[in-house]
Amino acid sequence: MRKLICVFVALLAFGTNILPVQAEKNHQHSSKGQEQVFDNFFLQLYQDEISAAVKDYYNDDSIRIGYDWWDKNYDVVELLQSEKGREYTSSYILKFTVLTYSAYVPKEKTKYLGIDTITLGVEPILNNKELNPKGQPVVKFINFQHNNPPKEK
């Protein structure tokens, strides 16, 4: 019996030591393949909300937005899901990082205004009218973070 207990304890100790530890790593952005397909999908899906947030922040309807797909310092689109132990204000959080600039004027250089992050909360289940009889919004604006424009080259 003593040997059985020792074997059980050894297996238990050995088994817990080899379990992989999954720490959340910083995401490495890829501007190619499937990730860019998803990024483009979300950008097209939420274009109106992104444009409205930018126009509200700058209080100017002529402001334009672009995307710097090749900058390794940020993702153009970041998607976070609420789950046990990591709850958010919505089921999904979408962060869009856009490059804002002044509208094109002939013979003038484009003036970059900022690298801005727009955060939206999304509740996809509210798209189901039976589950959303009050017509609550599926998408809600959470935050607009302005950052300095990129350095001119």
Backbone as CSV, one residue per row, in Angstrom:
resi,resn,N_x,N_y,N_z,CA_x,CA_y,CA_z,C_x,C_y,C_z
1,MET,0.817,-1.190,0.000,0.000,0.000,0.000,0.864,1.259,0.000
2,ARG,1.952,1.176,0.766,2.846,2.317,0.857,3.457,2.629,-0.508
3,LYS,3.846,1.565,-1.259,4.408,1.756,-2.594,3.386,2.387,-3.528
4,LEU,2.138,1.967,-3.417,1.072,2.505,-4.254,0.887,4.003,-4.007
5,ILE,0.909,4.391,-2.737,0.776,5.815,-2.395,1.968,6.603,-2.926
6,CYS,3.166,6.069,-2.784,4.372,6.752,-3.294,4.312,6.906,-4.809
7,VAL,3.877,5.862,-5.516,3.759,5.933,-6.970,2.713,6.973,-7.361
8,PHE,1.574,6.973,-6.669,0.516,7.948,-6.953,1.010,9.382,-6.747
9,VAL,1.698,9.642,-5.641,2.229,10.979,-5.351,3.267,11.363,-6.407
10,ALA,4.120,10.428,-6.794,5.142,10.716,-7.813,4.489,11.049,-9.146
11,LEU,3.470,10.279,-9.542,2.758,10.553,-10.796,2.055,11.903,-10.746
12,LEU,1.453,12.207,-9.618,0.772,13.486,-9.458,1.767,14.643,-9.568
13,ALA,2.891,14.524,-8.885,3.914,15.576,-8.937,4.490,15.696,-10.339
14,PHE,4.770,14.574,-10.971,5.318,14.589,-12.320,4.313,15.172,-13.309
15,GLY,3.058,14.778,-13.167,2.007,15.247,-14.072,1.772,16.746,-13.989
16,THR,1.838,17.300,-12.796,1.604,18.749,-12.667,2.806,19.548,-13.129
17,ASN,3.984,18.963,-13.100,5.169,19.686,-13.552,5.280,19.766,-15.066
18,ILE,4.628,18.845,-15.776,4.766,18.875,-17.226,3.591,19.572,-17.918
19,LEU,2.600,20.026,-17.141,1.497,20.750,-17.757,2.014,22.052,-18.351
20,PRO,1.632,22.366,-19.555,2.116,23.595,-20.157,1.506,24.824,-19.477
21,VAL,2.319,25.813,-19.309,1.850,27.075,-18.752,1.526,27.984,-19.927
22,GLN,0.314,28.536,-19.928,-0.087,29.396,-21.024,-0.202,30.825,-20.530
23,ALA,0.823,31.590,-20.732,0.796,33.005,-20.391,0.380,33.779,-21.625
24,GLU,-0.336,34.858,-21.399,-0.780,35.667,-22.522,0.416,36.447,-23.059
25,LYS,0.741,36.236,-24.328,1.857,36.929,-24.948,1.341,38.099,-25.768
26,ASN,2.199,39.083,-25.970,1.837,40.171,-26.860,1.708,39.628,-28.264
27,HIS,0.689,40.067,-28.932,0.422,39.611,-30.291,1.415,40.252,-31.260
28,GLN,1.909,39.472,-32.174,2.785,39.994,-33.218,1.944,40.219,-34.468
29,HIS,1.874,41.452,-34.909,1.027,41.822,-36.041,1.559,41.252,-37.346
30,SER,0.634,40.783,-38.153,0.964,40.311,-39.488,0.063,41.038,-40.464
31,SER,0.638,41.645,-41.473,-0.171,42.379,-42.447,-0.466,41.514,-43.664
32,LYS,-0.332,40.201,-43.515,-0.549,39.294,-44.635,-1.582,38.245,-44.274
33,GLY,-2.085,37.599,-45.291,-2.883,36.401,-45.131,-4.186,36.597,-44.398
34,GLN,-4.530,35.573,-43.619,-5.826,35.507,-42.951,-6.049,36.676,-41.997
35,GLU,-5.012,37.109,-41.284,-5.190,38.211,-40.338,-5.623,39.489,-41.060
36,GLN,-5.039,39.771,-42.199,-5.434,40.972,-42.915,-6.854,40.833,-43.470
37,VAL,-7.264,39.629,-43.814,-8.644,39.409,-44.257,-9.607,39.774,-43.126
38,PHE,-9.328,39.285,-41.904,-10.182,39.614,-40.770,-10.146,41.108,-40.466
39,ASP,-8.961,41.703,-40.518,-8.846,43.147,-40.277,-9.710,43.923,-41.267
40,ASN,-9.602,43.593,-42.540,-10.398,44.286,-43.555,-11.890,44.068,-43.346
41,PHE,-12.267,42.861,-42.965,-13.664,42.555,-42.695,-14.207,43.465,-41.593
42,PHE,-13.487,43.554,-40.462,-13.937,44.394,-39.355,-13.916,45.876,-39.715
43,LEU,-12.909,46.311,-40.471,-12.852,47.714,-40.883,-14.052,48.085,-41.747
44,GLN,-14.425,47.207,-42.661,-15.582,47.495,-43.510,-16.874,47.416,-42.709
45,LEU,-16.962,46.473,-41.797,-18.166,46.290,-41.002,-18.438,47.487,-40.082
46,TYR,-17.382,48.081,-39.536,-17.534,49.164,-38.562,-17.027,50.511,-39.078
47,GLN,-16.964,50.675,-40.391,-16.471,51.912,-40.995,-17.271,53.135,-40.542
48,ASP,-18.585,53.025,-40.476,-19.414,54.164,-40.067,-19.103,54.599,-38.637
49,GLU,-18.948,53.649,-37.733,-18.652,53.967,-36.343,-17.260,54.572,-36.198
50,ILE,-16.295,54.068,-36.956,-14.929,54.604,-36.926,-14.934,56.045,-37.427
51,SER,-15.563,56.280,-38.569,-15.617,57.633,-39.145,-16.331,58.604,-38.213
52,ALA,-17.432,58.182,-37.613,-18.175,59.056,-36.698,-17.318,59.435,-35.488
53,ALA,-16.577,58.472,-34.939,-15.728,58.754,-33.781,-14.633,59.761,-34.134
54,VAL,-14.023,59.605,-35.307,-12.962,60.528,-35.742,-13.538,61.919,-35.974
55,LYS,-14.655,62.001,-36.660,-15.272,63.307,-36.937,-15.715,63.994,-35.652
56,ASP,-16.232,63.226,-34.695,-16.626,63.813,-33.410,-15.420,64.338,-32.642
57,TYR,-14.328,63.572,-32.628,-13.148,63.990,-31.881,-12.541,65.264,-32.459
58,TYR,-12.360,65.299,-33.772,-11.719,66.451,-34.408,-12.712,67.560,-34.739
59,ASN,-13.998,67.272,-34.592,-15.050,68.238,-34.892,-14.884,68.813,-36.299
60,ASP,-14.643,67.896,-37.237,-14.372,68.298,-38.616,-14.780,67.157,-39.545
61,ASP,-15.684,67.449,-40.469,-16.168,66.417,-41.395,-15.184,66.104,-42.516
62,SER,-14.150,66.934,-42.666,-13.225,66.725,-43.777,-12.023,65.846,-43.414
63,ILE,-11.920,65.433,-42.161,-10.799,64.595,-41.725,-10.892,63.233,-42.406
64,ARG,-9.764,62.705,-42.820,-9.695,61.404,-43.483,-8.929,60.429,-42.596
65,ILE,-9.148,59.141,-42.857,-8.422,58.119,-42.096,-7.758,57.135,-43.048
66,GLY,-6.644,56.628,-42.595,-5.908,55.601,-43.319,-5.423,54.575,-42.316
67,TYR,-4.750,53.565,-42.823,-4.271,52.474,-41.977,-2.825,52.201,-42.321
68,ASP,-1.990,52.115,-41.308,-0.574,51.837,-41.513,-0.339,50.345,-41.263
69,TRP,-0.554,49.546,-42.308,-0.476,48.094,-42.180,0.923,47.606,-41.808
70,TRP,1.941,48.376,-42.084,3.316,47.894,-41.924,3.971,48.327,-40.629
71,ASP,3.298,49.143,-39.820,3.870,49.577,-38.549,3.803,48.417,-37.560
72,LYS,4.931,48.013,-37.039,4.996,46.868,-36.118,4.657,47.263,-34.676
73,ASN,4.432,48.566,-34.423,4.155,49.017,-33.066,2.695,48.862,-32.654
74,TYR,1.833,48.575,-33.592,0.418,48.398,-33.257,-0.277,47.546,-34.299
75,ASP,-1.410,47.002,-33.893,-2.287,46.288,-34.816,-3.329,47.272,-35.319
76,VAL,-3.700,47.169,-36.561,-4.755,48.017,-37.098,-6.078,47.646,-36.428
77,VAL,-6.328,46.354,-36.243,-7.541,45.876,-35.578,-7.132,44.902,-34.482
78,GLU,-7.690,45.116,-33.296,-7.456,44.197,-32.187,-8.820,43.768,-31.661
79,LEU,-9.018,42.475,-31.491,-10.271,41.927,-31.011,-10.032,41.220,-29.682
80,LEU,-10.813,41.594,-28.670,-10.721,40.980,-27.351,-12.080,40.393,-27.001
81,GLN,-12.087,39.241,-26.352,-13.331,38.595,-25.961,-13.425,38.533,-24.451
82,SER,-14.590,38.900,-23.943,-14.848,38.813,-22.515,-14.973,37.348,-22.129
83,GLU,-14.316,36.969,-21.051,-14.402,35.599,-20.564,-14.145,35.588,-19.070
84,LYS,-14.415,34.482,-18.440,-14.244,34.387,-16.994,-12.805,34.719,-16.611
85,GLY,-12.664,35.632,-15.688,-11.346,36.067,-15.261,-10.820,37.257,-16.044
86,ARG,-11.461,37.562,-17.164,-11.076,38.725,-17.971,-12.355,39.284,-18.594
87,GLU,-13.151,39.953,-17.752,-14.422,40.486,-18.201,-14.251,41.912,-18.703
88,TYR,-15.003,42.230,-19.736,-15.025,43.584,-20.294,-16.452,44.122,-20.198
89,THR,-16.634,45.351,-20.596,-17.961,45.968,-20.539,-18.900,45.402,-21.594
90,SER,-18.366,44.734,-22.600,-19.150,44.105,-23.665,-18.587,42.717,-23.925
91,SER,-19.365,41.911,-24.645,-18.886,40.561,-24.969,-17.595,40.602,-25.772
92,TYR,-17.508,41.581,-26.684,-16.316,41.748,-27.505,-15.895,43.209,-27.485
93,ILE,-14.603,43.408,-27.483,-14.040,44.749,-27.575,-13.223,44.795,-28.861
94,LEU,-13.499,45.791,-29.691,-12.752,46.007,-30.929,-11.986,47.311,-30.813
95,LYS,-10.691,47.251,-31.083,-9.854,48.456,-31.086,-9.323,48.651,-32.494
96,PHE,-9.588,49.824,-33.051,-9.133,50.174,-34.394,-8.099,51.287,-34.267
97,THR,-6.914,51.073,-34.816,-5.883,52.100,-34.806,-5.800,52.685,-36.208
98,VAL,-6.086,53.984,-36.282,-6.162,54.660,-37.573,-5.180,55.819,-37.626
99,LEU,-4.773,56.135,-38.831,-3.903,57.268,-39.083,-4.800,58.381,-39.619
100,THR,-4.983,59.438,-38.830,-5.868,60.525,-39.249,-5.039,61.626,-39.911
101,TYR,-5.640,62.216,-40.952,-4.941,63.287,-41.666,-5.947,64.256,-42.246
102,SER,-5.432,65.441,-42.584,-6.292,66.474,-43.158,-6.692,66.073,-44.569
103,ALA,-7.822,66.577,-44.984,-8.321,66.261,-46.322,-7.333,66.739,-47.377
104,TYR,-7.335,66.065,-48.495,-6.423,66.394,-49.586,-6.761,67.764,-50.167
105,VAL,-5.745,68.594,-50.254,-5.877,69.895,-50.904,-4.789,69.935,-51.969
106,PRO,-5.159,70.190,-53.228,-4.144,70.219,-54.286,-2.990,71.170,-53.951
107,LYS,-1.784,70.724,-54.271,-0.539,71.477,-54.081,-0.176,71.706,-52.621
108,GLU,-0.812,70.998,-51.716,-0.448,71.080,-50.302,-0.056,69.696,-49.819
109,LYS,0.867,69.672,-48.882,1.309,68.408,-48.307,0.272,67.915,-47.296
110,THR,0.036,66.621,-47.272,-0.900,66.038,-46.312,-0.380,66.283,-44.907
111,LYS,-1.272,66.725,-44.028,-0.894,66.978,-42.640,-1.470,65.864,-41.774
112,TYR,-0.579,65.066,-41.182,-1.020,64.003,-40.283,-1.425,64.613,-38.944
113,LEU,-2.549,64.177,-38.422,-3.094,64.730,-37.183,-2.866,63.828,-35.985
114,GLY,-2.816,62.524,-36.220,-2.603,61.621,-35.104,-2.693,60.165,-35.507
115,ILE,-2.226,59.323,-34.605,-2.432,57.877,-34.699,-3.420,57.588,-33.576
116,ASP,-4.670,57.377,-33.945,-5.740,57.327,-32.966,-6.312,55.924,-32.837
117,THR,-6.732,55.586,-31.616,-7.324,54.289,-31.345,-8.775,54.481,-30.922
118,ILE,-9.673,53.866,-31.673,-11.098,53.918,-31.388,-11.491,52.567,-30.803
119,THR,-12.123,52.577,-29.630,-12.530,51.346,-28.964,-14.053,51.250,-28.974
120,LEU,-14.540,50.121,-29.464,-15.971,49.856,-29.530,-16.298,48.590,-28.752
121,GLY,-17.454,48.576,-28.104,-17.970,47.379,-27.466,-19.032,46.781,-28.378
122,VAL,-19.007,45.470,-28.554,-19.930,44.817,-29.473,-20.654,43.673,-28.749
123,GLU,-21.972,43.653,-28.906,-22.828,42.584,-28.374,-23.546,41.923,-29.545
124,PRO,-22.919,40.960,-30.227,-23.521,40.357,-31.410,-24.882,39.713,-31.169
125,ILE,-25.116,39.209,-29.973,-26.398,38.546,-29.695,-27.569,39.510,-29.834
126,LEU,-27.312,40.812,-29.697,-28.380,41.797,-29.829,-28.854,41.955,-31.271
127,ASN,-28.153,41.350,-32.224,-28.631,41.338,-33.608,-29.902,40.506,-33.739
128,ASN,-30.111,39.580,-32.821,-31.307,38.737,-32.826,-32.461,39.549,-32.234
129,LYS,-33.420,39.906,-33.056,-34.527,40.768,-32.632,-35.379,40.122,-31.542
130,GLU,-35.462,38.797,-31.521,-36.220,38.118,-30.475,-35.552,38.278,-29.114
131,LEU,-34.219,38.332,-29.091,-33.484,38.493,-27.840,-33.254,39.965,-27.492
132,ASN,-33.659,40.843,-28.390,-33.438,42.280,-28.204,-34.709,43.059,-28.565
133,PRO,-35.804,42.805,-27.849,-37.063,43.463,-28.210,-37.046,44.980,-28.009
134,LYS,-36.181,45.474,-27.142,-36.113,46.917,-26.885,-35.234,47.640,-27.901
135,GLY,-34.588,46.897,-28.777,-33.748,47.509,-29.802,-32.478,48.156,-29.267
136,GLN,-31.871,47.527,-28.278,-30.614,48.057,-27.733,-29.542,48.028,-28.816
137,PRO,-28.609,48.976,-28.775,-27.570,49.000,-29.811,-26.617,47.814,-29.713
138,VAL,-26.251,47.298,-30.858,-25.310,46.183,-30.948,-23.894,46.680,-30.679
139,VAL,-23.612,47.890,-31.151,-22.278,48.482,-31.031,-22.373,49.744,-30.189
140,LYS,-21.433,49.883,-29.252,-21.391,51.127,-28.489,-19.956,51.658,-28.455
141,PHE,-19.862,52.959,-28.557,-18.573,53.645,-28.500,-18.080,53.598,-27.060
142,ILE,-16.808,53.242,-26.875,-16.231,53.188,-25.533,-15.192,54.281,-25.315
143,ASN,-14.258,54.419,-26.276,-13.153,55.342,-26.013,-12.497,55.797,-27.318
144,PHE,-11.946,57.004,-27.282,-11.128,57.529,-28.370,-9.812,57.969,-27.748
145,GLN,-8.726,57.352,-28.167,-7.411,57.713,-27.634,-6.590,58.358,-28.737
146,HIS,-6.233,59.618,-28.529,-5.424,60.349,-29.507,-3.949,60.191,-29.151
147,ASN,-3.137,59.910,-30.149,-1.678,59.866,-29.986,-1.064,60.780,-31.029
148,ASN,0.111,61.245,-30.752,0.789,62.158,-31.672,0.935,61.552,-33.066
149,PRO,0.936,62.414,-34.072,1.099,61.904,-35.452,2.509,61.349,-35.642
150,PRO,2.680,60.522,-36.682,4.017,59.982,-36.943,4.964,61.095,-37.383
151,LYS,6.218,60.885,-37.151,7.240,61.849,-37.580,7.294,61.887,-39.089
152,GLU,7.384,63.070,-39.637,7.487,63.241,-41.090,8.870,62.763,-41.533
153,LYS,8.915,62.057,-42.649,10.198,61.526,-43.141,10.819,62.444,-44.142
